[in-house]
């Protein structure tokens, strides 16, 4: 009987601690979302880069953007990085790839030395997840990629590993948009099946 009382007490304490932790996480997430507001008009956020310097998303206004959420422990994320680097190299005059690591900064710094990124990498854990969630697109896992216009308007989202045909479609649609051959609605429709 005494054994059952001890087990019951441990379960009650664990449940109470779990509820308190959940409350704290929700409060922190709400604060992070408030610093990563997204409107129908613009995606806006600030996250630190690998050196700890805060970087504002508006810094890349004037270029279309591919925003890729990833983590060092995510195999599909790691597989798509070479493709994103190739995209940055080939289209960097008009297009900016931005990596957002949902990870520990130390792990990202270590991995970045190996990966030799040619595009900016921003880092955050809950704040990075809040940016993804604040986009208005259901965020269910990594990798997760957003396509954004020159003025910060969200065009499309892709869940899962991105491949060359999808990048080619994104680049083509963004080039058409920039050349005035389509409008935002047309670009969204063309990217709807990413």
C-alpha positions as CSV (number, residue, x, y, z in Angstrom):
1,X,0.0,0.0,0.0
2,X,2.8,2.4,0.9
3,X,4.4,1.7,-2.5
4,X,1.2,2.8,-4.3
5,X,1.1,6.0,-2.2
6,X,4.7,6.8,-3.2
7,X,4.0,6.1,-6.9
8,X,0.8,8.2,-6.7
9,X,2.7,11.1,-5.1
10,X,5.4,10.9,-7.8
11,X,2.8,11.0,-10.5
12,X,1.0,14.0,-9.0
13,X,4.3,15.9,-8.6
14,X,5.2,15.0,-12.2
15,X,1.9,16.2,-13.5
16,X,2.1,19.4,-11.6
17,X,5.6,20.1,-12.9
18,X,4.5,19.2,-16.4
19,X,1.6,21.7,-16.3
20,X,3.9,24.4,-14.9
21,X,6.5,23.7,-17.6
22,X,3.8,23.8,-20.3
23,X,2.5,27.1,-19.0
24,X,6.0,28.6,-19.0
25,X,6.7,27.3,-22.6
26,X,3.5,28.8,-23.8
27,X,4.3,32.1,-22.2
28,X,7.7,32.1,-23.8
29,X,6.3,31.2,-27.2
30,X,3.8,34.0,-27.0
31,X,6.6,36.5,-26.3
32,X,8.7,35.0,-29.2
33,X,5.7,35.3,-31.6
34,X,5.2,38.9,-30.6
35,X,8.8,39.6,-31.7
36,X,8.1,37.7,-35.0
37,X,4.9,39.3,-36.2
38,X,3.7,38.3,-39.6
39,X,0.9,40.2,-41.3
40,X,-0.8,39.5,-44.6
41,X,1.5,42.1,-46.1
42,X,5.0,41.3,-44.8
43,X,7.1,38.7,-43.0
44,X,9.1,40.5,-40.3
45,X,11.4,39.2,-37.6
46,X,14.8,39.6,-36.0
47,X,17.1,36.6,-35.1
48,X,20.8,36.4,-34.2
49,X,23.4,35.2,-36.8
50,X,26.2,32.9,-36.0
51,X,28.2,35.7,-34.4
52,X,25.3,36.6,-32.2
53,X,24.5,39.8,-34.1
54,X,20.8,40.5,-34.4
55,X,19.7,40.4,-38.1
56,X,16.4,42.0,-39.2
57,X,14.6,40.2,-42.1
58,X,14.1,43.6,-43.8
59,X,17.8,43.8,-44.3
60,X,17.3,41.6,-47.4
61,X,14.4,43.7,-48.8
62,X,15.0,44.3,-52.5
63,X,15.7,40.6,-53.1
64,X,13.4,37.7,-53.3
65,X,14.1,35.2,-50.5
66,X,14.1,31.5,-49.8
67,X,13.9,31.1,-46.1
68,X,14.9,27.6,-45.0
69,X,14.2,26.3,-41.5
70,X,16.6,23.4,-40.5
71,X,18.5,21.7,-37.8
72,X,21.9,20.0,-37.5
73,X,20.2,16.8,-36.3
74,X,17.8,16.7,-39.3
75,X,19.1,14.4,-42.1
76,X,16.8,15.8,-44.9
77,X,17.8,19.4,-43.8
78,X,21.5,18.5,-44.2
79,X,20.9,16.9,-47.6
80,X,19.2,20.1,-49.0
81,X,22.0,22.5,-47.9
82,X,24.2,21.9,-51.0
83,X,21.2,22.6,-53.3
84,X,20.5,25.8,-51.4
85,X,24.2,26.8,-51.6
86,X,24.1,26.2,-55.4
87,X,20.9,28.3,-55.7
88,X,22.6,31.1,-53.8
89,X,25.6,31.0,-56.0
90,X,23.7,30.9,-59.2
91,X,21.0,33.5,-58.4
92,X,22.6,35.5,-55.6
93,X,22.2,38.8,-57.5
94,X,18.4,38.7,-57.3
95,X,17.7,36.0,-54.7
96,X,18.8,35.6,-51.1
97,X,18.8,32.2,-49.4
98,X,18.5,32.6,-45.6
99,X,19.0,29.6,-43.3
100,X,17.2,29.6,-39.9
101,X,18.6,26.9,-37.6
102,X,16.1,25.7,-35.0
103,X,18.9,24.4,-32.9
104,X,21.6,25.1,-30.3
105,X,24.0,27.9,-31.5
106,X,27.1,25.8,-30.5
107,X,25.9,22.9,-32.7
108,X,25.2,25.2,-35.6
109,X,28.5,26.9,-35.4
110,X,30.3,23.6,-35.4
111,X,28.3,22.3,-38.4
112,X,28.7,25.6,-40.3
113,X,32.5,25.1,-40.3
114,X,31.9,21.8,-42.1
115,X,29.1,23.0,-44.4
116,X,30.8,26.3,-45.5
117,X,27.5,28.2,-46.0
118,X,27.5,30.9,-48.7
119,X,24.3,32.4,-47.3
120,X,23.4,33.9,-43.9
121,X,22.5,31.5,-41.2
122,X,20.3,32.8,-38.3
123,X,19.9,30.8,-35.1
124,X,17.1,30.3,-32.6
125,X,15.3,27.6,-30.8
126,X,11.9,28.7,-29.7
127,X,12.2,32.0,-31.4
128,X,13.0,30.3,-34.7
129,X,10.0,28.1,-34.3
130,X,7.9,31.1,-33.5
131,X,8.9,32.7,-36.8
132,X,7.9,29.6,-38.7
133,X,4.6,29.4,-36.8
134,X,3.9,33.1,-37.2
135,X,4.1,32.8,-40.9
136,X,0.5,31.5,-40.7
137,X,1.5,28.2,-42.3
138,X,1.1,25.1,-40.1
139,X,4.6,24.2,-39.0
140,X,4.8,20.4,-38.4
141,X,8.5,19.7,-38.7
142,X,11.8,20.3,-40.4
143,X,12.9,21.1,-43.0
144,X,10.4,23.9,-43.7
145,X,10.9,26.5,-46.5
146,X,9.2,29.8,-47.2
147,X,9.3,31.7,-50.5
148,X,9.1,35.5,-50.0
149,X,8.9,38.4,-52.4
150,X,11.4,41.3,-52.6
151,X,9.1,43.4,-50.3
152,X,8.7,40.6,-47.7
153,X,5.4,39.2,-48.8
154,X,4.9,35.4,-48.2
155,X,4.2,33.6,-51.5
156,X,4.5,29.9,-50.6
157,X,5.7,27.3,-48.1
158,X,7.1,23.8,-48.6
159,X,7.2,21.1,-45.9
160,X,9.9,18.5,-46.1
161,X,13.1,18.2,-48.1
162,X,13.3,20.5,-51.1
163,X,14.7,19.1,-54.4
164,X,16.1,20.7,-57.6
165,X,12.8,20.6,-59.6
166,X,11.1,22.6,-56.8
167,X,14.0,25.1,-56.6
168,X,13.8,25.5,-60.4
169,X,10.1,26.2,-60.1
170,X,10.6,28.7,-57.3
171,X,13.4,30.5,-59.2
172,X,11.3,30.6,-62.5
173,X,8.2,32.0,-60.7
174,X,10.3,34.7,-58.8
175,X,11.9,35.7,-62.1
176,X,8.5,36.0,-63.7
177,X,7.2,38.1,-60.8
178,X,10.3,40.4,-60.9
179,X,9.9,40.8,-64.6
180,X,6.3,41.7,-64.3
181,X,5.1,38.7,-66.3
182,X,2.9,37.6,-63.4
183,X,1.5,39.1,-60.3
184,X,1.5,38.0,-56.7
185,X,-1.7,36.0,-57.1
186,X,-0.3,34.3,-60.2
187,X,3.0,33.5,-58.3
188,X,1.1,32.0,-55.4
189,X,-1.0,29.9,-57.8
190,X,2.2,28.7,-59.6
191,X,3.8,27.8,-56.3
192,X,0.8,26.2,-54.7
193,X,1.9,22.7,-55.4
194,X,5.4,23.0,-54.0
